[in-house]
Amino acid sequence: MLALRSAYFTARTRLHPLIRVLHGTFDAADLRTHLEQRLGCDFDILMVHSSFNHMQPMFTDSPLALVKMLMSLCGPDRTLVMPAFYFGDPEIGGATATFTQRPRFDLKRVPSQMGLATELFRRTPGVVQSRHPIYRMAAFGPLAKDLTRGHEFCEYPNGIGSPFDFMARHNTRIIGIGKTFQVLTQAHHVEGVLGDEFPVPRSQGSGIQITVVDGKEEIPVTLTGNGFLWRFNIWKLGSIMDREQLQEWTFHHVPLFATRAADVTAALINAARRGITLYEKP
């Protein structure tokens, strides 16, 4: 799989000059202007999913320039949030296999697996991280500490008391840059909010005891082994939310999307209460 991925990007790199002619180019300043025109200023939190690779070769700046632009876009009065998820060491397996073998998670040392921009943001001075060892969130701004606090103790990592819950209760814009809404983690918030009322059967697994290391502090955390027995299909979200609530477009052929956390949660709660979810029965 890694060899195929490498071959794909090598072939694509050779075509960069042609692709730039077809779609044009833009830098961080151009992207900021576009986002300001598209999003406006009605938000207190900006949650960004990104893929620098999928912005290439049209984007001519660096991942660091992208991060700095987003921080500047939010300014001192808004909070920027990025996912810094960790799904385990690929040489060991997924998160469960990794934490079973290595039950310690160093908050500062374990990198984000959500792309280079998220890792650069995570390392930026002043950025606060939630302490969940899988669905870790990184935030910068006036609401950062409140948004990330207590994540490691939530019953569901995307549920009540989590950063996703906080974002749903505040004026939060969620955008994707180089990403479609396939990555919209907010779509899982409904599962934790409804709990046992969520109309999809869950599997019951044994929990894993791990230690989260945050500097000199060590926090015992239990990762539940619960999951869902049905297949998740995020693409159903397009039929649950209307186009005004879930917007998709391209900028120089780079995919973008925008929505609001509260709209995602409300739409999926209403749908679940009618027996409609993003899961498909086998």
PEGI-V940076 format. One record per residue. N is the residue number from 1. RES is the residue in one small letter. SS is DSSP state (a for helix, b for strand, c for the rest). PHI is phi in whole degrees, 0 to 359 (999 if undefined). D_CENTER is the distance of its C-alpha to the mean C-alpha in Angstrom with 2 decimals. Layout:
n: (N/N)
res: (RES/RES)
ss: (SS/SS)
phi: (PHI/PHI)
d_center: (D_CENTER/D_CENTER)
This chain:
n: (1/2/3/4/5/6/7/8/9/10/11/12/13/14/15/16/17/18/19/20/21/22/23/24/25/26/27/28/29/30/31/32/33/34/35/36/37/38/39/40/41/42/43/44/45/46/47/48/49/50/51/52/53/54/55/56/57/58/59/60/61/62/63/64/65/66/67/68/69/70/71/72/73/74/75/76/77/78/79/80/81/82/83/84/85/86/87/88/89/90/91/92/93/94/95/96/97/98/99/100/101/102/103/104/105/106/107/108/109/110/111/112/113/114/115/116/117/118/119/120/121/122/123/124/125/126/127/128/129/130/131/132/133/134/135/136/137/138/139/140/141/142/143/144/145/146/147/148/149/150/151/152/153/154/155/156/157/158/159/160/161/162/163/164/165/166/167/168/169/170/171/172/173/174/175/176/177/178/179/180/181/182/183/184/185/186/187/188/189/190/191/192/193/194/195/196/197/198/199/200/201/202/203/204/205/206/207/208/209/210/211/212/213/214/215/216/217/218/219/220/221/222/223/224/225/226/227/228/229/230/231/232/233/234/235/236/237/238/239/240/241/242/243/244/245/246/247/248/249/250/251/252/253/254/255/256/257/258/259/260/261/262/263/264/265/266/267/268/269/270/271/272/273/274/275/276/277/278/279/280/281/282)
res: (m/l/a/l/r/s/a/y/f/t/a/r/t/r/l/h/p/l/i/r/v/l/h/g/t/f/d/a/a/d/l/r/t/h/l/e/q/r/l/g/c/d/f/d/i/l/m/v/h/s/s/f/n/h/m/q/p/m/f/t/d/s/p/l/a/l/v/k/m/l/m/s/l/c/g/p/d/r/t/l/v/m/p/a/f/y/f/g/d/p/e/i/g/g/a/t/a/t/f/t/q/r/p/r/f/d/l/k/r/v/p/s/q/m/g/l/a/t/e/l/f/r/r/t/p/g/v/v/q/s/r/h/p/i/y/r/m/a/a/f/g/p/l/a/k/d/l/t/r/g/h/e/f/c/e/y/p/n/g/i/g/s/p/f/d/f/m/a/r/h/n/t/r/i/i/g/i/g/k/t/f/q/v/l/t/q/a/h/h/v/e/g/v/l/g/d/e/f/p/v/p/r/s/q/g/s/g/i/q/i/t/v/v/d/g/k/e/e/i/p/v/t/l/t/g/n/g/f/l/w/r/f/n/i/w/k/l/g/s/i/m/d/r/e/q/l/q/e/w/t/f/h/h/v/p/l/f/a/t/r/a/a/d/v/t/a/a/l/i/n/a/a/r/r/g/i/t/l/y/e/k/p)
ss: (c/a/a/a/a/a/a/a/a/a/a/a/a/a/c/a/a/a/a/a/a/a/a/c/c/b/c/a/a/a/a/a/a/a/a/a/a/a/a/c/c/c/c/c/b/b/b/b/b/b/c/c/a/a/a/c/c/c/b/c/c/c/a/a/a/a/a/a/a/a/a/a/a/a/c/c/c/c/b/b/b/b/b/c/c/c/c/c/c/c/c/c/c/c/a/a/a/a/a/a/a/c/c/b/b/b/c/c/c/c/c/c/c/c/c/a/a/a/a/a/a/a/a/c/c/c/c/b/b/c/c/c/c/c/c/c/b/b/b/b/c/c/c/a/a/a/a/a/c/c/a/a/a/c/c/c/c/c/c/c/c/c/a/a/a/a/a/a/c/c/c/b/b/b/b/b/b/c/c/c/a/a/a/c/a/a/a/a/a/a/a/a/a/a/a/a/a/c/c/c/c/b/b/c/c/c/c/b/b/b/b/b/b/b/c/c/b/b/b/b/b/b/b/c/c/c/b/b/c/c/b/b/c/a/a/a/a/a/a/a/c/c/c/c/c/c/b/b/b/b/b/c/c/b/b/b/b/b/b/b/a/a/a/a/a/a/a/a/a/a/a/a/c/c/c/c/c/c/b/b/c/c)
phi: (999/295/294/295/298/296/296/298/291/294/296/294/299/296/267/308/302/293/298/294/295/291/247/77/230/206/245/297/294/297/295/299/301/296/295/297/291/278/266/73/236/272/199/253/230/240/261/241/262/214/218/296/301/279/267/275/265/289/278/260/262/267/302/295/296/297/297/297/296/295/294/292/300/286/68/284/259/237/245/262/231/224/287/230/294/222/253/104/285/299/282/260/144/283/298/299/296/295/285/292/278/230/278/226/231/272/303/276/266/285/285/290/256/258/110/298/299/293/289/297/295/303/275/293/305/95/284/255/246/285/261/284/287/250/265/298/240/245/216/220/137/297/256/299/293/295/293/267/295/78/300/292/256/290/298/241/298/248/258/297/86/275/303/290/292/300/294/293/268/235/281/246/265/246/230/240/238/79/222/271/288/303/265/288/294/303/296/270/302/304/297/281/295/277/57/293/280/293/278/226/294/255/269/248/251/280/282/244/269/228/241/267/258/236/67/274/265/238/242/287/227/252/266/286/263/285/212/246/275/259/277/278/226/297/293/294/300/297/266/267/260/278/291/286/279/235/263/229/197/234/229/53/72/268/290/223/215/211/203/240/303/296/292/298/297/298/297/283/294/299/293/298/289/259/86/253/224/273/258/238/291/298)
d_center: (23.05/22.46/25.83/25.02/21.79/23.94/26.68/24.47/23.21/26.81/28.24/25.77/26.63/30.26/29.55/27.75/30.89/31.38/27.78/28.01/31.28/29.87/26.76/27.60/25.66/23.78/22.83/20.54/23.16/23.37/19.66/19.88/22.90/21.29/18.28/20.85/22.95/20.31/18.39/21.31/21.10/20.57/17.52/17.32/13.60/11.40/7.61/6.89/5.09/8.22/10.82/14.04/16.00/15.57/16.80/19.90/22.79/22.76/20.87/23.54/21.95/20.15/16.54/17.99/19.45/16.17/14.77/18.14/18.25/15.06/16.53/19.82/18.57/17.44/20.67/22.07/21.69/17.99/14.92/12.09/8.73/6.15/4.17/7.45/7.60/11.13/12.62/16.13/18.77/19.32/23.02/23.13/20.81/17.74/16.69/19.77/22.17/20.91/21.14/24.40/25.85/24.35/23.73/22.72/19.38/19.92/17.19/18.40/19.31/16.70/14.47/10.77/10.46/7.56/10.41/13.22/12.05/9.43/12.42/14.82/13.05/12.87/16.58/17.63/20.36/19.61/15.88/15.44/13.35/13.05/15.20/13.51/14.22/11.54/8.53/9.38/8.03/9.92/11.76/14.94/17.44/19.76/17.41/15.44/17.73/17.93/14.21/13.78/17.26/18.11/14.81/16.74/19.34/17.52/19.08/15.87/12.61/10.96/14.42/17.05/16.90/13.22/10.95/9.88/13.66/14.30/12.20/14.05/17.24/16.90/16.94/13.29/12.42/9.08/9.53/8.89/11.29/12.60/10.30/11.47/10.11/10.16/6.40/6.35/5.57/7.95/10.50/11.17/12.29/15.64/16.43/16.71/18.38/21.02/21.44/24.66/25.05/22.15/24.29/22.96/24.71/23.00/24.09/25.34/24.78/26.04/23.93/23.39/24.55/22.85/23.18/20.49/22.18/21.48/24.34/27.53/25.97/25.35/23.63/24.38/21.51/21.89/19.30/20.41/21.06/20.54/19.00/19.95/22.96/21.99/19.83/16.45/16.55/13.70/16.22/18.34/16.13/18.05/21.22/20.17/18.88/21.23/20.71/20.98/18.08/15.81/16.84/16.62/18.61/19.22/20.33/22.70/21.42/17.78/15.55/13.79/12.74/12.80/13.06/13.47/11.87/15.49/16.40/13.85/15.01/18.61/18.83/17.65/19.90/22.76/22.33/22.20/25.38/26.98/26.02/23.35/19.93/17.38/19.30/22.43/25.49/26.88)
